[in-house]
Amino acid sequence: MSQRTAPASCGWARPFAAIIPAVAAAVLLSTPVTAQKPSTSPAIESEAGANAGDHLFDIAKVHSLHLSISAAEWAVLQTSNARGGGAIGGSDYRLADGRLVHVGSGFAGYFPWVHADMRVDSAAFTDVGLRYKGNLSFMSSSAAAPLAASFKLKIDLHGGKGSWDGEKTFNFHAGVVDTSKMREAIAYAVFRAAGVPASRTAYVEIFFTVPGLYKDTSGGLYVMIEDVNKKFLTRVLPPGGGLLMKPEGLRGGVQDRGDAWASYTPTFRPDRDATLHEQQRVMEFAKLVSQSDVALFRSKIGTYLDVDEFLRFVAVNALLVNTDSYLNGSHNFYLYLDPKDDKFRFIPWDLDLALGSRNNGGNVNLLMPLRGDNPLIYWLLDDPANAAKYRAILRELAATVFTAAEMTKLCDQLEQAGGGRAVSPRSFIAGQVAYVQQVIAGLGSK
């Protein structure tokens, strides 16, 4: 992690600062951060032989989580902003006082990590790391309701010990965009049921205590989403350990960025230093997708990409009307170079705009589901053999996963879990299922 000092003038606003007494904020910002004592509390661990999170992630379960944050640390949290991070999106740096700051992946937001204590189920954790997160969702958060925003929590960020059912990193989404708080849970469930590596979810009601502001005050229901990290990869794509990238701003998906690895890192954003082989593999994949020799593409693409899995990934995005995804090619996915076979795999992320959220509805062309310039999807589906595979996947999913019965079951489960949510997307889903069945019927034996 690079050691940086904050720019003299980053130009960010402080949207939540108005709710913090000015004197407290001023005292904090002039006081160095002192790490608290690492946790010595018992952790909630997975049973022997179980995967991390097996008991934690139950799609309809509601956990109760209590966070305690000092007034000083809360004041720092309120300096967060959706823009003005002061460094490359997705990176981290330290302020002069040692405070760790995360720069948002999409809009390069300014998200300082703060210290908090956490109590959940039968265990307590001291000095966990907490920050806000999000792009559009954070910009849409209200300064008058700082609890109604999405958070990221790391138990071990400041040296804390233990885990919650084997997990140490958590994403809590407040439903700022997906006010039903169902769309993300449904979308991830459909990906998993379709055989695409995807995060698990559960619900959490979070209670906040901040001296002078909140006393065990509920922030409402949050969707807890499994982090895509080494533990996730080991579980769903063993053996794990490959190169994980979270691309941002690709504008058309995987495409040639030249012959220097340094030209790829700002947009492909690998989670660690890539080996020389991994660098070469990424660049070769990008060049193959970008070149214009159709015969070469068709003969070589299967040596770089798990084509069948990618077609399944594309099909589920199309079924879910998840256009803010690789269908646009820009972001909201992970790209993983799997050491098992040296091929690339795609992992979905940030699904709150799926299933008609925020007027992002409307049908997509199921048979050629891309938006704008996206050569990887276009050239794959332009190949008659792959187009036939893709149609077969659509038929399979329309008959097994994306059916009226299965989607109704999902809606029933989630509507019964927790409260404080807007209208269910049930009617949109029913319409989309009907549309998909109509398209499949029209395919006949093609």
N, C-alpha and C positions, 0 to 999 in steps of 0.2 A: 504494500500500500504506500503510495507516495505521500511524502510529508510536504504540505503546502501551508501557506498562510492565506487568509482571506484577502481578496482584492480590496484595495482601499475603498472603492465604491462599487458594490455589485449591482446597485440600482433596484434591489427588490423591495417590495412593499411588505408590511407586516399585517396581514389581514385579520389576525385574531388578537393582536396586542391590545386592542381597546378594552378588552375585558379584564386585563391585568392591571393592578394598581401601578401607577407610573414609578413610584419609589421602589417597589419590589423589583420591577424590571431593571431599573437603573443599577440597583445594588448587585443584581445577578450578573449583568453584562460586564461589570468591572471586577468580578470575582473569579479566580481560577477554579476550574472544576476539580473536585477531589473525589476519586473513586471510593465507593463504599466497600465495606468488607464483603468478600465473596460469600455466596450462600453456603450454609452448612446444614440446610434443612433437608429432610428426606425427599427424594424424588419419586415420581410415579413412573415406574419402569414397565416395559412390556414383559409379559410372561415369557419364560424360556421357550424358544422355538417360534415365537410370534414375531411378525414384522412390526417395526416401529409404526405407531399410529393405528394399529388394527382395532384397538378398543376405543380410540379417540375419535376416529373418523367414521361416523355413522350418519348417513345423509340426513336423517330426520331427528337426530339427537340434539338436545339443547344443553350446553354446559353453562355453568355460572363461573365467571372469572372476575376477581376483584383486583384492581390496580390502585396503588397508593403512590402519589407523586408529590414531592415537596413543591411549595409555591414558587421557589426559585427555578426548579427544573421545569415546571409548567410554563413559566414565563419564557424560557428558552424555546419550548415546544411551539409557542404561539408566534415565534418569529419565522416559522415555516412559510414557504411561498411556492406556488406552482411553477414559477420561473425564477431566473436569476441565481442559479446554483453556483456560478463562478468557476465551473470546470466542465469537462466533457460529460455528457449524459451517461448515467450508469456507473460513474466512478465515485470514489470516496476520497476525502482529504481531511486534514485536521486544521482547525483554527489555531491561532497562536497560543491559546490557553489549553490546547490538547483536545478540545471537543471534536468528535468525529462527525462529519457532515456527509450525507449521501446526496448525490446529484441525481435528480429524477431521470429516468431513462428516456422518456419521450420529450417533455417540454423543458428538460434540464432544470427541474425544480430544486429549491433549497430546503433540505430536510435534515436538520440537526438531530442527532440521537441524544436522548436524555436518559437519566437514571430513574428507575421505578422499582417498587416491590410488587410482587404478584402472589396472589393466593387463589388456588383452584383445587376443587375436590378436597382431598385430605392433606395437601402439601402446600408449603409456602416457599417462595423463592425471593431472595433479596438481590437487589442491584441487577435487574434485568435491563436490557436495552429496549427503548421504545421510540418510535418516530411516526410521523404521518407519511402517507404514500399516495400515489395516484397522479394522473395527468388531468384529463377532463373531469374525473370524479373529484379531485381535490379543488380544481378551479370552481366547481359547482357547489362546494361546501359553503356553509354560511358562517360568517364571522360571529354571529349571535348564537351559534350552536356548534361549538368546537368539538363536542362529543360525537356529532353526526358526520364523521369523516373516517376515512379508512386508515388503519394503523398496521405497522409491521413491528413484531416483537421478537427479540433474540434473547434467550435465557442466558447464553454464555458470552454476550458481546463484551461485557465489562469484567469478565473473569468468573461469573457466576457458575455454580455447579448444578448437576442434575439435569433431568429432562422430564417432560410431560408425556408419558407413554412412549418414551424413546425419541420424541421429537424435541428440537430446541429452537426452531424458527417457525414463526406463524404469521399468516396474513389474515387480517380481520377487515372485511369489506362491509361498510355501513349501508350499502344500497343507495348511495347518493344518486346514481344514474338508474340502476335497476331497483326502483322503489318497492317492487314486489318481494325482493330478496329471494327470488326463486329462480330466475333465469340462469344465473351462473351455476347454481347447484344442479339444475336440470341439464344444462349444456355439458358440464363435466361428466355427469352420469351417462349421457348418451355417448360421448366419446369413449368412455371406459367400456360400456356395453358393446360398442362396435369394434372393440379390440385395438383402439388407439391408446398409446400410453398417455395418461392424463391424471391430474391431481384428484385426490379425494376431498370431500367437503363434510362439514357439519355446521351446526349453529352454535353460537356463543352469545349469551347476554353478558355484557361487560359493565361492571360497576366501578365508578371512579371516586376516589377520595383525594381532594386537594385542599389543604388547610385554607379556610377563609372563602372557599368557592364551592366545593362539593363535599358531601359526606355520604359515602357509599351510594352515590347517585347513579341510576341506571342510564347508560347511553343507548339502550335499546338492543335490538337483535342484530348481530353481525354474522355474515357468512364467513366461516373459517375455512381457508383454502390451503391445502398442502403445498409446501414450498417445493419448487423444482430445484433440487440440489443433489449432492453426491449420494445422500441417503435414498432419495427418490429414484435415482438412476440405478443404484444397486438393487433396489426392489423390483422395478418394472423392466429394466433393460440390463440384466446382469451380463457381465460382471461389473458394469459401471466403470468409472475412471476415465472415460473418454473426454473429448473436448466438447464442453457445453458452451453454446453461444446464444445470446439474446439479441438478435439483430434489431436495429431501429433505423428508420429513415432510408430503407433500401430503395423505395420508389420503383416498384416493379419486381421486387423479389431478388433472389440470388442472381447476380450478374457480375460480369468482369469488372474488376477495379484496377487492373494493371498487373505488373509483374513484381511489385514490392508488397510484402506482408503489411508494412506500415500503412498502406492505403486501404487495407481491409479492416483493421482493428477498430477504427472509430465507428463503423456501421455494423460490423458483425459482432463486435463486443464479446470476445471470449472471456470466460470466467477465470482463466489462468493463462500463463505464458504457454503458447502452443509449441510443440516440438517442431523441428524442421519438417518432419514427415507430415504432421498435421497441417502446417502452413501450406505445404505444397499440395496436399489433398484438397484443401478448401479452394485454393486458387485454380486448380485444374477443374474442379467441379463448376466453378463460376464461369470459366472460359468455355467449357463444353456447352453450358446452357446458353451462352451469349453468341456463339458462332452460328453461322448460317447454313452449314452443311447438314441437311436433314438426315441423310443416310448415316453420317458420322454420329449425330446425336442419338439416333435410334440404336445404333450398334454399341454405343459406349455407356449410355445413361444407366443401364442396369448394373454396371460395375462401380458406380458411385452412389446410387440412390436405391433404397429399398422401395422399388416402384409400387408394388402392391400396397404396402403400408401407406405410402404417400397418397395414392389414389383414394384409399379409405379415409385418410385425414381430410382430403379435399371434399369428399362426398359428405362427410358429417358437417363440415363448415357450411356446405350448400344447404343441407337439410335444415340446419338451424338458422338459416338466413344470417349467418355470422359474417357480414361483409367487412367488418373492421378487423381483418385477419389476413392470412396469407392470400386470400382471394384478391385483396388489394395489393399484397406484396410488401407492404411497408413495415409492419410490426405485429405485435401481439402473438408471438410464437417463439419457441426455442428451437434451435438447430443443433443437433447432436451428432458428432462423428463417433460412431460406435466401434470400439476396438475389437469387438467380437468378429466383425466381418469387414471393417474399414469402410462402412457405408454410412450415409447420412440419413437421419430420421428427424421428423418434425413432431414437436410437442405443442399442444395448444396452450394458450395463456390469455388471461384478461377477457373473459367472456360476457361482461356485463352489458354489451350492446347486442347480444344475440337475441333471437326470438322477439323481435319487434320493439326492443327497448329504445326509449328516447326517439321515437319516430324513425327508427332505423329499420322499419319493416319493409314489406314488399317482397315479392318473390325474386329469386335469382334464377338465372338460366341453369337448371340442374345439369344439363348436358355439356355446357361449356362455362363453368362457374368462375369467371375471372372478371376483374374490374380493371380496365386500362391495360397497360403494358406489363404482361406477366408471362415471359417466354417459357418458363418451366411448365406451367400448367398448360399453356397453349400447345406446345410441341408434343407433350405427352398425349394429350387428348386428340391431337391431329393424327396420331398413329392409330390406324384401324385396330391393331391388336390391343393396344392399351385402352382405346375407347370401348372395345368390347368388354374388357376386364372391368372398367369403370361402371358400365351399365349393369354388369352382373352384381357389382357391389351395391349399387343403388337398389336393385331388385331385392337383394338379400336383406338390406337394412330396412327397406320399406315393409318387408314381410315379418321381421323379427324384432327390431329395436324401435323403429320410428313408426309404430302402429298406434291406432286410437286407444287400444287397451293398455299398452305399455306407458304411453304418455299420460293417460288418465291416472294410472297407478302412481306415477311420479308426482303429479299435481296433488293427488289425494294425500300422499305422504307429507309433502312439504307444507301444504295448507294447514295441516294439523299440528305442525311444529312451531311453537312460538306465536307471537302476535305483533301488532304495531307495524303492519305492512300495508302497502297499497294493493290495488286490484291484482289478482292473480292473472298470469298470461294465458290461462286455460283457453280462452276463446281464440286468441291468436294461434295457439298451438293446434287447436282443432282445425282451423282453417288451413294451416300449413300442411298438416297431415293429409287433409283432403286433396290439396293441390298436388302433393307428392304422389298420392295414389293415382291421380288423374294422369300425371306425366308417365308413371310406370305403365299404366294401362295402355297409353298411346305408343309405347315402345314396341309392343307386340313381341315378336321373336328376334328383334334386331340385336 
